[in-house]
Amino acid sequence: MKIKLLIIAAFLVVTNPIKAQSKMCMCSADSGIFFPQYEIGLTSNIMFEYPLSKTIFNGFMVKKHFPKFIIRAGVNHNRGPFEFNVVGNTYGSKDSGTYKLTTLRVGIEKVFFPSKLSPYAAGDLFYAKSSSEGVFADWGGFRGTYLERSYNNVSNRIGIMPSFGFKYRPKSQLSIGIETNFSIYFYKNKFTDLTNNNNNNTSGINGAIVRSALFTINYHLFEK
């Protein structure tokens, strides 16, 4: 809760001094309703390699509109079980456990051809921290052995995340969006083999293409 409040406070401090010089009208010229100044939205960070979360929405995002771009900031927290299986004719492996992932992002968004259905692009700076606890087992092979070990893994990542998506506005004050992304990041990883009491620390630069999608439902605050 403290992290969410700090993000909102920092977002308002950054965006408040910047004054919009013009507004884009989404309706008739005499309606008196202009392009929204702020958006507040619930978000769902969908991780393709993990099962869908039991909680539909696992984060939120706030946005500040300017004449030619949008500033945005958000946070998501994913958690749940996972299980990966590999089975062959004479061997197999299973990796199962639970994971947690918290992602903070702040960036710029650009909407193209504003209408009820509009494409948009975004670029975020992000920080992500993930942790997992599980059991890895493999069996079979030449000797027909069975091995099992418990582990803990903690990873920190910081980098850039370009995104592309579409936004649909069924109502003037409501929009629904979906976007996918790729990322380039620096990471530090600590893997602990709890069974054998061994640690393995790694770091470096990595990238990921279309590993997640962000689904949003947004409420638009207008200025007349």
C-alpha positions as CSV (number, residue, x, y, z in Angstrom):
1,M,0.0,0.0,0.0
2,K,2.9,2.4,0.8
3,I,4.4,1.7,-2.6
4,K,1.2,2.6,-4.4
5,L,0.8,5.9,-2.4
6,L,4.4,6.9,-3.2
7,I,3.9,6.2,-6.9
8,I,0.7,8.4,-7.0
9,A,2.4,11.2,-5.1
10,A,5.5,11.2,-7.3
11,F,3.3,11.1,-10.4
12,L,1.3,14.1,-9.4
13,V,4.5,16.1,-8.4
14,V,6.1,15.4,-11.8
15,T,3.1,16.2,-14.0
16,N,1.5,19.1,-12.1
17,P,4.0,21.8,-13.2
18,I,3.5,21.0,-16.9
19,K,0.6,22.9,-18.3
20,A,-1.3,21.8,-21.4
21,Q,-1.5,24.6,-24.0
22,S,-4.4,23.0,-26.0
23,K,-6.9,20.2,-25.8
24,M,-8.1,17.7,-28.3
25,C,-11.9,17.5,-28.5
26,M,-13.3,14.0,-28.8
27,C,-16.9,15.1,-29.6
28,S,-18.8,18.1,-31.0
29,A,-17.1,21.6,-30.9
30,D,-19.9,23.1,-28.7
31,S,-20.2,20.2,-26.3
32,G,-17.8,21.8,-23.8
33,I,-16.2,18.4,-23.0
34,F,-12.6,18.1,-23.9
35,F,-9.9,15.4,-24.1
36,P,-9.4,13.9,-20.6
37,Q,-6.8,15.4,-18.4
38,Y,-6.3,12.3,-16.3
39,E,-7.0,8.6,-16.5
40,I,-7.3,6.2,-13.6
41,G,-7.3,2.5,-14.5
42,L,-7.3,-1.0,-13.2
43,T,-4.7,-3.3,-14.9
44,S,-4.1,-7.0,-15.4
45,N,-0.5,-8.0,-16.1
46,I,-0.9,-11.3,-18.0
47,M,2.3,-13.4,-17.9
48,F,2.2,-15.9,-20.8
49,E,4.5,-18.5,-19.2
50,Y,2.5,-18.7,-16.0
51,P,-1.1,-19.7,-15.3
52,L,-3.7,-16.9,-15.2
53,S,-4.0,-15.3,-11.8
54,K,-7.2,-16.0,-9.8
55,T,-7.4,-12.2,-9.3
56,I,-8.6,-10.5,-12.6
57,F,-6.9,-7.2,-11.8
58,N,-3.5,-7.1,-10.1
59,G,-2.5,-3.5,-10.4
60,F,-3.4,0.1,-11.4
61,M,-2.2,2.9,-13.6
62,V,-2.6,6.7,-13.6
63,K,-2.1,8.9,-16.7
64,K,-1.8,12.6,-17.3
65,H,-2.7,13.9,-20.8
66,F,-0.8,16.7,-22.7
67,P,-1.5,18.0,-26.2
68,K,0.9,15.5,-27.9
69,F,1.6,12.8,-25.5
70,I,0.6,11.1,-22.2
71,I,2.7,10.5,-19.1
72,R,1.8,7.3,-17.3
73,A,2.9,5.4,-14.1
74,G,1.7,2.1,-12.7
75,V,2.4,-0.9,-10.6
76,N,1.4,-4.6,-10.8
77,H,1.8,-7.5,-8.5
78,N,1.5,-11.1,-9.8
79,R,1.5,-14.2,-7.7
80,G,0.4,-17.8,-7.9
81,P,1.5,-21.4,-8.6
82,F,3.5,-22.7,-11.6
83,E,4.3,-26.1,-13.0
84,F,6.5,-27.0,-16.0
85,N,6.8,-30.6,-17.2
86,V,9.1,-32.2,-19.8
87,V,8.4,-35.9,-20.5
88,G,10.3,-38.1,-23.0
89,N,10.3,-41.8,-23.7
90,T,12.9,-42.7,-21.1
91,Y,13.2,-39.4,-19.0
92,G,11.3,-36.6,-17.6
93,S,11.5,-33.5,-15.4
94,K,9.1,-31.4,-13.4
95,D,9.5,-27.9,-12.0
96,S,6.7,-26.7,-9.7
97,G,6.2,-24.1,-6.9
98,T,5.0,-20.6,-6.3
99,Y,6.1,-17.2,-7.6
100,K,5.7,-13.5,-6.9
101,L,6.4,-10.6,-9.4
102,T,6.1,-6.9,-8.7
103,T,6.6,-4.5,-11.6
104,L,6.8,-0.7,-11.4
105,R,6.7,1.4,-14.6
106,V,6.8,5.0,-15.6
107,G,6.8,6.3,-19.2
108,I,5.2,8.1,-22.1
109,E,2.3,7.0,-24.3
110,K,1.3,8.3,-27.7
111,V,-2.2,7.7,-29.2
112,F,-2.6,7.7,-33.0
113,F,-5.7,8.7,-34.9
114,P,-7.9,9.3,-31.8
115,S,-11.3,7.7,-32.3
116,K,-13.4,5.0,-30.6
117,L,-10.7,2.4,-31.6
118,S,-7.2,3.8,-31.6
119,P,-3.7,2.3,-31.8
120,Y,-1.1,3.6,-29.4
121,A,2.6,3.1,-28.6
122,A,4.3,3.5,-25.3
123,G,7.8,3.4,-23.8
124,D,8.3,2.7,-20.1
125,L,11.2,2.6,-17.7
126,F,10.6,-0.3,-15.4
127,Y,11.8,-2.1,-12.3
128,A,10.8,-5.7,-11.6
129,K,11.5,-7.9,-8.6
130,S,10.5,-11.6,-8.8
131,S,10.9,-14.5,-6.4
132,S,10.0,-18.2,-6.6
133,E,10.2,-21.2,-4.4
134,G,9.8,-24.7,-5.8
135,V,11.0,-28.2,-6.3
136,F,12.8,-29.5,-9.4
137,A,12.8,-33.2,-10.1
138,D,14.2,-35.2,-13.0
139,W,14.2,-39.0,-13.6
140,G,15.2,-41.6,-16.2
141,G,18.2,-41.2,-18.5
142,F,21.0,-43.7,-18.9
143,R,21.1,-44.7,-15.2
144,G,17.4,-44.5,-14.5
145,T,17.9,-42.3,-11.5
146,Y,15.5,-40.0,-9.7
147,L,16.8,-36.6,-8.3
148,E,14.8,-34.0,-6.5
149,R,15.9,-30.6,-5.1
150,S,14.2,-27.6,-3.4
151,Y,15.3,-24.1,-4.4
152,N,14.7,-20.4,-4.0
153,N,15.3,-17.9,-6.7
154,V,15.3,-14.0,-6.5
155,S,15.7,-11.7,-9.5
156,N,15.9,-7.9,-9.9
157,R,15.6,-6.3,-13.3
158,I,15.7,-2.7,-14.5
159,G,15.3,-1.6,-18.1
160,I,13.2,-0.2,-20.9
161,M,9.9,-1.7,-22.1
162,P,8.4,-0.5,-25.5
163,S,4.8,-1.4,-26.0
164,F,2.1,-1.3,-28.7
165,G,-1.6,-1.7,-28.3
166,F,-5.2,-0.7,-29.0
167,K,-7.6,1.3,-27.0
168,Y,-11.4,1.1,-27.4
169,R,-13.7,3.8,-26.0
170,P,-17.4,2.6,-25.7
171,K,-18.2,5.7,-23.6
172,S,-16.6,9.1,-23.4
173,Q,-15.4,8.5,-19.8
174,L,-14.5,4.8,-20.3
175,S,-11.8,3.0,-22.3
176,I,-10.6,-0.5,-22.5
177,G,-7.0,-1.2,-23.7
178,I,-4.7,-4.1,-24.5
179,E,-1.0,-3.9,-25.2
180,T,1.9,-6.2,-25.6
181,N,5.6,-5.4,-25.2
182,F,9.2,-6.4,-25.4
183,S,11.9,-5.5,-23.0
184,I,15.7,-5.0,-22.6
185,Y,17.0,-5.0,-19.1
186,F,19.9,-5.4,-16.7
187,Y,19.4,-8.2,-14.2
188,K,20.8,-9.6,-11.0
189,N,19.8,-13.1,-10.0
190,K,20.4,-15.2,-6.9
191,F,19.6,-18.9,-7.1
192,T,19.8,-21.0,-3.9
193,D,19.8,-24.8,-3.9
194,L,18.2,-25.5,-0.6
195,T,18.8,-29.2,-0.8
196,N,22.5,-29.0,-1.3
197,N,22.9,-25.5,0.4
198,N,24.6,-23.9,-2.7
199,N,24.2,-20.4,-4.1
200,N,24.7,-19.2,-7.6
201,N,24.7,-15.4,-8.3
202,T,24.5,-14.2,-11.9
203,S,24.0,-10.8,-13.6
204,G,24.0,-9.4,-17.1
205,I,21.9,-7.8,-19.9
206,N,19.0,-9.7,-21.4
207,G,15.9,-9.2,-23.4
208,A,12.4,-10.6,-23.8
209,I,9.9,-10.5,-26.7
210,V,6.2,-10.7,-26.1
211,R,6.3,-12.5,-22.7
212,S,3.3,-10.5,-21.3
213,A,0.3,-8.4,-22.1
214,L,-1.3,-5.6,-20.1
215,F,-5.1,-5.3,-20.1
216,T,-6.6,-2.1,-18.7
217,I,-10.0,-0.6,-17.9
218,N,-9.7,3.2,-17.5
219,Y,-11.9,6.0,-16.2
220,H,-11.3,9.4,-17.9
221,L,-11.5,12.6,-15.9
222,F,-12.5,15.5,-18.1
223,E,-11.9,19.2,-17.9
224,K,-14.6,21.6,-19.2
